[in-house]
Amino acid sequence: MAAIGEVSASHLSRIENGERAVSPATVALYQRAVNEALGEAASPTFSAVRRKDFLALAGATVAGAVAAGPATGPDADECADWLAWETWTAGRDLHETEIPADRRPGLSLLVRRRRVVRTAAGLIRFPHPGLVDFHIGRRVFDGVAAGSSATLETAQTTHATDLVIREFVEHDPRAVAALNRWMTDGGTDVLRVNAAGILAKVAAPDIADRVIAALRVDSAARTLYLTAVASRVLAMPWDAATKLASGTQAPPHDSATRLSGELRNPRDAAARWCSAVLLHQTGEAAAEPVKAAVADALRTEASPENLRTMAALLAGADPITTTNGRRP
């Protein structure tokens, strides 16, 4: 192909690897090469090339070039990851004037491909918050899979982000092992609670039990997890949720109903446990509607630790200090 187009093989390799933009001339070269490989213009250049493999490569490259346009996919994906991380850590949308010069071409590509939008006010944002969660989750998991806890130590992940990471973790035993280690031995509260938050969403009762056992003995991580659950379930500001978790603030008027509903959350075993703890701490566990909700949740609960916790709640015992009928 390089001989036909009178270009270097390394130049074509960079195009195929997404390191250089695809030009109309490159597309034309691939089309010409395909025609020659089909025998429309026989050439000895292809005598050593397996026809099937060549057509698959050339056809895929031409199709990708036409669909993707003049810029490369990997650059766009990396730029989307960067924008999601900056948006997440800043807690707001970025203005186009805040975008570094080397990122602007990639962001312009994302706008053209309708992967992000540029508002009339000049804000760059994803069309749905779930896309931010996806990119953040992917970035965090890359670190976990590589055995690095750096990204997990940066900021506390959200419930939605943890659900994305969970999808990758469930298929990687090494990631589960790393998270187990960080959950118990992590050097910061944030690292331990982030590891626990991801593991708590894995659909495995034995993993759920390890998470709950860790939260029972780790008061700092437990307070962070209780705060996160209170903030999300009760729609409370973080500071207010922290006070509720520490027992220094009264709960909202509808907290019993909302926390009772969280006892059936199928995607987070630790959130179910934290809801039971909060119901006990706020003195709402004795209410008949709450008892009925606990009894109902017992029918579907798979984690032995959570089963003991709910039984303790019905008996009026403290879920934190009750395990197998003994104080830990």
Residue pairs with C-beta under 8 A, 6 or more apart in sequence:
1 12
1 29
1 30
1 33
1 45
1 58
2 8
2 9
2 11
2 12
3 45
4 29
4 32
4 33
4 36
4 43
4 45
5 12
5 29
5 32
5 33
7 29
11 20
12 26
14 20
15 21
15 22
15 26
15 61
16 57
16 61
18 72
18 73
18 74
18 75
19 72
20 72
21 70
21 71
21 72
22 64
22 65
22 68
22 70
22 72
23 70
26 65
27 62
27 65
27 66
30 58
30 61
30 62
30 65
31 62
33 54
33 58
34 55
34 58
34 59
34 62
35 41
36 42
36 43
36 45
36 46
37 46
37 49
37 51
37 54
37 55
37 58
38 55
46 54
64 73
69 109
69 112
69 113
71 105
71 106
71 109
75 106
75 109
76 106
76 109
76 110
76 113
76 115
78 106
79 103
79 106
79 107
79 109
79 110
80 110
80 115
80 116
80 135
81 135
81 138
81 139
82 103
83 94
83 103
83 107
83 110
83 116
83 124
83 126
83 135
84 126
84 131
84 132
84 134
84 135
84 136
84 139
85 135
85 136
85 139
86 94
87 93
87 94
87 125
87 126
87 132
88 132
88 136
88 155
89 154
89 155
93 119
93 123
93 124
93 125
94 123
94 124
95 121
95 122
95 123
95 124
96 104
96 107
96 118
96 122
96 123
96 124
97 122
99 107
99 124
107 116
107 124
110 116
111 117
111 118
111 124
114 127
115 126
115 131
116 124
116 125
116 126
116 127
117 124
117 125
117 126
117 127
118 124
119 125
126 132
129 160
130 160
133 158
133 160
133 161
133 163
133 164
134 164
136 157
136 161
136 164
137 161
137 162
137 163
137 164
137 165
137 167
137 168
138 164
138 168
139 151
140 151
140 152
140 157
140 161
140 165
141 164
141 165
141 168
141 169
141 175
142 151
143 149
143 150
143 151
143 152
144 151
144 152
144 165
144 169
144 175
144 178
144 179
144 198
145 168
145 172
145 174
145 175
147 174
147 178
149 178
149 182
149 186
149 191
152 182
152 190
152 191
152 194
152 195
153 186
153 187
153 188
153 190
153 191
153 194
154 190
155 190
156 190
156 193
156 194
156 224
156 228
157 165
157 194
157 197
157 198
159 197
159 228
159 232
159 268
159 271
162 194
162 197
162 198
162 200
162 201
162 268
163 201
163 267
165 198
166 198
166 201
166 202
168 175
169 175
169 176
169 179
169 198
169 199
169 202
170 202
170 203
176 199
176 202
176 207
179 195
179 198
179 199
180 195
180 199
180 210
182 191
182 192
182 194
182 195
183 192
183 195
183 196
183 199
183 210
183 211
183 214
183 221
184 192
184 214
184 218
186 192
186 195
189 220
189 221
189 224
190 224
192 214
192 218
192 220
192 221
193 221
193 224
193 225
193 228
196 211
196 214
196 215
196 221
196 225
196 270
197 225
197 228
197 268
197 270
199 207
199 210
199 211
200 207
200 208
200 211
200 268
200 269
200 270
200 271
201 267
201 268
201 269
202 208
205 269
205 302
205 303
205 304
208 269
208 270
208 302
208 303
208 305
208 306
209 303
209 304
209 305
211 269
211 270
212 269
212 270
212 273
212 303
212 305
212 306
212 309
213 305
213 323
214 221
215 221
215 222
215 225
215 270
215 273
215 274
216 222
216 320
216 323
216 328
217 328
222 320
223 242
223 245
223 246
225 270
225 274
226 245
226 274
226 277
226 278
227 238
227 241
227 242
227 244
227 245
228 241
229 262
229 271
229 274
229 275
229 278
230 236
230 241
230 244
230 245
230 278
231 237
231 238
231 241
233 258
233 259
233 261
233 262
233 271
233 275
234 241
234 244
234 251
234 252
234 255
234 258
234 259
236 244
236 252
240 249
243 249
244 250
244 251
244 278
244 282
245 278
245 281
247 281
250 282
251 278
251 282
251 284
255 278
255 282
255 284
256 279
256 282
256 284
256 287
256 289
256 290
257 289
259 275
259 278
259 279
259 284
260 275
260 279
260 289
260 290
260 293
260 294
261 293
262 271
262 272
262 275
263 272
263 275
263 276
263 293
263 294
263 297
263 310
264 272
264 293
264 296
264 297
264 300
265 271
265 272
265 275
266 300
269 303
269 306
272 297
272 301
272 303
272 306
273 305
273 306
273 309
273 319
276 285
276 294
276 306
276 309
276 310
276 312
276 313
276 319
277 309
277 319
277 320
279 285
279 290
279 313
280 313
280 318
280 319
284 290
285 291
285 294
285 313
285 316
286 316
291 314
294 310
294 313
294 314
295 314
297 310
298 307
298 310
298 311
301 307
301 310
305 323
308 322
308 323
308 324
309 319
309 322
312 318
312 319
312 322
313 319
321 327
321 328
